Amino acid sequence: MKLLFLEDNPGDVRLILLMLQEAPSKRFEIHHVKRLSEALPRLQEESFDAILSDLGLPDSQGLDTLIALREQAPFLPIVVLTGNDDEAMGVAAVQAGAQDYLVKGNITTDLLVKSLNFAVERKRGEQTILEERNRAAFFKDLLVHDINNINHGLLFHLKRLLKDDTLGEKQKEGVSTCLSLVEKIAQLITNVHLLSEIDKGDLNLEAVDFKSVLNACVEKVKQMFIQSKEVEIHQHLPEEPIFIRGNYLLDTVVTNILINAVKYNRQPVATIWVEAHALEDGRYYKVEFKDNGIGIPDSAKSAMFRKSERFNGDTSSGLGIGLTLVKKVVEGYGGKIWLEDRVKGDFTQGSNFVLLLPKA
Amino acid sequence: MAEKTALVVDDSEINRNILSLYLELYGYRAVCEDDGLKGFETFKSIHPQLTFLDVVMPGISGIELLKKIKEYDPQAKVIMVTSHISQNTLKQIKEAQADWVLQKPFDEAKLEEIIQRIESA
């Protein structure tokens, strides 16, 4: 292991060099410098496997030393040495990007070698995570920008084609089918975008008027199915306004639940009953969306919201990631969501999506 | 009445074509540019009634171009055309005084609504 070693105290230099030279299991090629200003050009010109550095140097102190080293060599593992009894500085250094710390006075050969070995492996792991994260971000961008652009073009041209009076019934039917598939792609892209927004964690919660969001969603969903399915939505809500602590994504939550209730429904009229009341604890509204759809057996209920199962290759259910999104949003609000049977014990009578939404 | 002109600045050919076709329906002649700097020069020479800017472009971004245009002509009507964007980017767009944000995929009805609102304002 080719090691860059920064230390100005002659006693500590001697001790560490001795330890590394007597290490039985590993050979170290040690390049010793006394100052940060000597280390930085070396890092620029040569390649090393790791850095072992005292944080207190004649020309740099504390975390500044670490920050300068990381800036110069972002891909190298760093183990820092802190003064006697300065655990706190060691922990701060690890939080600031060092892979490990050693407290002077408590260092043995075994500990030193182990720490350097672990630092190399840990850095490799961190690097892999970073690369995977960047790869995921790249594919997400590809989807929400590039593919979205192409999809936008498809939607536009298909809609124009549908208005073309020279097309026969059969051709129009074909174009319609294509259009509805392309619309599904658009919805999926939207959901991927929203999921990644939620993962960033910045939800900016504020008071949201549940009743007006619900009314807008009811209109939107009825409009969506106007050609294909009769939809009835009954509201049983308290007189007073319902303000919950949420954000613009409440619309996505309500829309997804309503769409599911209509889509997975074999009755001549898809019926949804929306009920809400304040819980006695004064902190939540309980909102229920009951439907007369095909229902979900107990064995499948908890899997409905689970993204991980879908990400493990089971993509055949056709539900997209809508419900994963719904659950993430509700939990982001500090609420809860679960699934019950509309008629207890008989799932074939339809589902009941139960939400606890925090009061504003 | 003089011909109505719209400027479309977008690096994607698909989007330039779509907007041009839409705009023709509403009586606009669309002039297209594929990058921000050319877009600004064209803006200054043609003084369009409407300007459509893509947000993500190589070179200067749509938001930077929006700021330049609004600084040059505060009365300019600028519509930002976006893919899915973060709430943060949306905030930046609003702060830069965009007149409208049009998210892709959009349909004819949405575009018509925007054009009508801007024309009647």
Interface residues (C-beta under 8 A of the other chain):
Chain A: V144 H145 N148 N149 I150 N151 H152 G153 L155 F156 K159 R160 A186 I189 T190 H193 L194 E197 K200 D202 N204 Y248
Chain B: S12 I14 N15 N17 I18 L21 Y22 V56 S83 H84 S86 Q87 N88 K104 P105 F106 D107 E108
